[in-house]
Amino acid sequence: MIAFELRLSNIINREPVFLYHFRAKTKMSSLEKGKIISGTQISRDIIQQLKDVVIKMKNSLPNFQPGLAIVQVGDREDSNVYIRMKIETAAKIGIKARHIKLPRTITELEVLHRVEELNNDPSIHGIIVQMPLESDNKINSNLVTDAVSPQKDVDGLNTVNEGKVAIGELSSFLPCTPNGVIELIKRTGVNIAGATAVVLGRSKILGTPIAELLKWNHATVTVCHSKTKDLKGVCQKADILVVGIGQPELVKGSWIKPGAVVIDCGITAIPDPTKKSGHRLVGDVAYEEAKEVASHITPVPGGVGPMTVAMLMKNTVDSAQKAAQKLINRSWNLTPLPLKLLTPVPSDIEISRAQTPKDITVLAEEIGIYQSEISQYGSKKAKISLTVLDRLKDQKNGKYVVVAGMTPTPLGEGKSTTLLGLVQALSTHLKKNTFATMRQPSQGPTFGIKGGAAGGGYSQVIPMEDVNLHLTGDIHAITAANNLLAAQLDARIFHEATQKDQALYDRLVPKIKGTRKFSNIQLRRLQRLGINKTDPDSLTSEEKTKFARLNIDSNNIVWNRVLDINDRYLRQITIGESPTEKGLTRKEGFQISVASEIMAILALATDLGDFKQRLANMVVAFDKNNKPVTADDLGVTGALMVLLKDTIEPTLLQSLEGSPVFMHAGPFANIAHGSNSIIADKIGLKLVGEDGILVTEAGFSSDIGMEKFFDIKCRASGDVPNAVVLVTTIRALKMHGGGPLVTPGTPLASEYTEENLELLRKGIPNVLKHISNAIKFGLPVVVAINHRQTDTDAEVELLRTACKQSGAFDAVVSKHWALGGKGAIDLAKAVIDATSQSSNFKFLYELNRPIKEKIEIISREMYGAGGVSYTEIAEKKIKQYEEQGYGNLPICMAKTPLSLTADPSIKGAPTGFIIPIRDMSISVGAEFVIPLTGEITKMPGLPTRPAIYDIDLNIETGEIEGLF
């Protein structure tokens, strides 16, 4: 008797679907003969076990289902029969089988394209190509089977998988029929190891792989074919005889060694007048003779055939199980990039150039992004598809951490550098799934005085040149879309001014081949106007005029053209000076591209539909009755979407140490909310998994950027933050304590480079105010002391103590600029501890409060103000916005980041001052109201000596020089 154990896999432990452990209770009797090896029964057992595995997978992942695609070319009935059998078996197990039936007229290229689509479909775990390919065109079947991804090749026919079998690497998919043969032999209890095995037939899909599998199961194998001499004699030596030679009943009983195991892979219909059908099915072995000699033998039919389908299903479930594992076990296999730390620390571009980044596809694979979800821009950057969100919709989010800052010096205090150092420490040193998400910097300041914005020292995003220049072209696309809208706005004003009502209507809805038809966007305008008609000829004269005329007030236009270059002379210009514009001139002003409302919308959109609706809602002007005119009224929404279709996808980059970074969107932090995109954060939160951390950044200081991050961005996204990292420097606190003026480009005064506890003590209230700001949102605050070489131990200890006493969760010195992730390990540990606390996050104000009340709450709670004053124009616009239904929008304060007050010269942490609201603006598409506390420069200028003088291209090496 032979006994065996069948053990189901545990999908958590990553075991293969079946592990068979056989043990012979007694040796095979010499009288034992003719035992039938029922492939029908064994396949039923396997199918039942597979069904149980699928149920367990669905218990762990309720919306997960194994998927099998069966590709057929033509309509052969025998192929249809086989496919129906496979689909029925798949359904019994719980596999969703898709029959991809392609017409005979299809070309080879089209077939390959369909196969590639299936390779890229994450819901498909197995692909089989039904042979033969019945086509009117020449199709290379080997090319098609090789086009199937080796990871989905459940037939085991891809050359890669065949090659692995040949060299004994049996961890990939094994060909179904040969694997079924091995399974049948194992079920007999006969020990394959050490046995003499003979295989009749050397076909690519049967004989050759069976021989390889027998060999790697330690049998001594002989392969016979048409040129083999003394075929009978060779067969008589076989302990295991596998026959697949295509000749009915070739092997007689006299060919078989007594007690041998015989596996018959052949099947042929031969004439038999005793049968109703007139024929019967036989194998390549004379069964009646052979069963009297063999110890075990497979019948035909009912032997090998059912096992082929069972093994196909097993391969599909195995593949699905691997996919399920990736969803269950989100631990990344991230390969760190080593740093070669130098002292003194070289320039940022020298450090960036010294590092060799990973190929971006390697990084994507490490963090669980599929090849089909990547659009490469060279080898170092890639756009990531939003389909990731759909694939991971059941995945729990990771922890959400925002990096904010204290009131900075004009030099900045290193938020981006701290973010990257922290992420490097978490991911490459503490092995925590961690993503950084950042704004894309504007190109304009790169050529001015500010320089780039990719971090610094040994905590940077690479490649630095790409980050600070064109990257993947998002800002250029936004520039084009913004200016298309501006062009359409002015063109519409011109055409309405120069045409009568009927002529204007006829041109807006022209007859094409004698027929008028409204476009979809025109139908939307009719609905907004309350005109429920779809036939252009059915409108009354009054309705035509109402539809055709926007009546834009050229003195009340709020949309500006943009350019991603610092150009002070475009701040105010006159347009329409050409005689062709018939005197329709007006004052216009350019803004830098990142100030465009489209950029803010990109950052706040949650998906493509939301993106489109927000673009449609953008108010570009007001009509002569003071009613808003939108982008949709101008008919431009669809065209904007076409220009912006690729911008919705975040760009994947990496840090100096190989940590993943999403860079996406770059809205201004004063007239907009100053954070990267919601979409990048949502994808990152899914990719890191429940135990991972996503670290993002709020623009400017906590009173501006962090407050907007919470009250605007988190309100729009619905994502709940878990902790705040507040960046501070001893240098900045000394400035707030009364230190000398800090000016870019000039050396620091000695007060900043020498120990001065008194100056520091006087400045500490500024950082304490920012700690208080974060605590008001219900979150733990970790203070990151961005270390500089001149900081003394006494200064650091004074600051740490004050921060912790004021309610900070922890205050940690971080040396990431000089040491990379290694220098931020203590900070990373503090962040892990902080995020382990339950989040008690809350908004600062409710949206249904009046606009003034929301402004006053922000001013009082975030700035420390004693009150708010409003100019007459501000009062008028607040009333207008509330009457127009915009009163429930969040507030986006436009205020200097250099002071808690509206006056950049006032330092420290004053209280009781007045915040002056001089004017109001609104971004209806971005969905926030903007109180302006002073003049906001939306188009920077170039200084006397811009960085232009130092930037060059080395024509010998092709390298960019002079960026910083």
Secondary structure by P-SEA (a helix, b strand, c coil): cbbbbbbbbccccccccbbbbbbbccccccccccccccaaaaaaaaaaaaaaaaaaaaaacccbbbbbbbbbccccaaaaaaaaaaaaaaaaaccccccccccccccaaaaaaaaaaaaacccccbbbbcccccccccccaaaaaaacccccccccccaaaaaaaaaccccccccaaaaaaaaaaaaacccccccbbbbcccccccaaaaaaaaaaaccbbbbbcccccaaaaaaaaccbbbbcccccccccccccccbbbbbbcbbbbbbbccccccbbbbcccaaaaaaacccbbbcccccaaaaaaaaaaaaaaaaaaaaaaaaaccccbbbbbbbbcccccccaaaaaaacccccaaaaaaaacccccccccccccbbbbbcccccccccbbbcbbbbbbbcccccccccaaaaaaaaaaaaccccccbbbbbbccccccccccccccccccccccccaaaaaaccccaaaaaaaaaaaaaaaaaaaaaaaaacccaaaaaaaaccccccbbbbcaaaaaaaaaacccccccccccaaaaaaacccccccccccbbbbbccccccccccccccccccccbbbbbbbccccccaaaaaaaccccaaaaaaaaaacccccccccccccccccccaaaaaaacccccbbbbbccccccbbbbccccccccccccccaaaaaaaaaaacccbbbbbbbccccccaaaaaaccccccccccccbbbbbbbaaaaaaaacccccccccccccccccccaaaaaaaaaaaaaaaaaaaaabbbbbbbccccccccaaaaaaaaaaaaaacccbbbbbcccccccccaaaaaaaaaaaaaccccccccccccccaaaaaaaaaaaccccccccccaaaaaaaaaaaaaccccbbbbbbcccccccccccccccccbbbbbbcccccccccbbbbbbccccccbbbbcccccccccccccccccccccc
